[in-house]
Amino acid sequence: MKPPAWRGGALLPVLFLLFVPPVIVLAQPSTAPPSRVMVEGEDLVYNVRYAFIDLGQVRIRNYGRQKDVSFHAYKTFANIDSYKGVPFVDLHATFESLIDSSSYSRAFTGKVKQDALWDFARYHFEYDKNLVIMDIGHRDTVVSKRETLDVKGPQQDGLSLFFFAREHLFDRKKVHVPAVVTEKAVNAFITFTDEREEVEVDAIDYPVDVMRFEGNLDFIGIFGLSGEFEGWFSNDEARIPILAKMKVLIGSVTIELMSWKRQGWVPPKGKG
């Protein structure tokens, strides 16, 4: 049986074509702001829209450093929920990722609701053995099968990739990012450009100073996520995703920041 495409958190790799707010190009920053991506208590909520139809929300939270492990890692969590009453769209999923301070995955759990029950896939990365141990099951705890996957070097899952992109926003180069999604070794290719721009979203009453990047996925993920994507992240130490566009099963969608909680953070203002 082919594994469901949701597993591995594939909706999050970029988070982010039919309608996109105007983009204004700014002069490139002379130096990259220092990184301060992993902050305990950060809570970001995004609206997902197809043309002028709101489809659902994505909420991403950072619970802070995990204290019961021997390595330095952060526990992160994402909820994906379609809005009630949206025709032909009924999607509910959760992703949990333990992310190393070097921005790669140490453990991952993905759950999706199907017919009132939650199926799950749980990954544990054993880098000292070049293995990923994967449990697949249902009802949160019942393991129906266990599989292993050979890997080489640090890997991403769908949610950790969201934080990886933030951490490397100012790298100004194309990178190959290996990941584990749907119990398979897959790849993301991201070009971190030096394109400084400004974008507008409904939740912020002025243009936001952002850095743009683009990429491509070589797999099909949750809700048909595949192919090319673009993202615009804040041009500051927080590197908050402000806007993204991506291709899914029903066509092209935009994902934009609609609310946030992060102590002291104010979206950087563009010059427009």
Summary of the structure (lengths in Angstrom):
residues: 272
radius of gyration: 17.8
end to end distance: 52.7
largest distance: 55.3
contacts: 915
relative contact order: 0.23
helix: 6%
strand: 53%
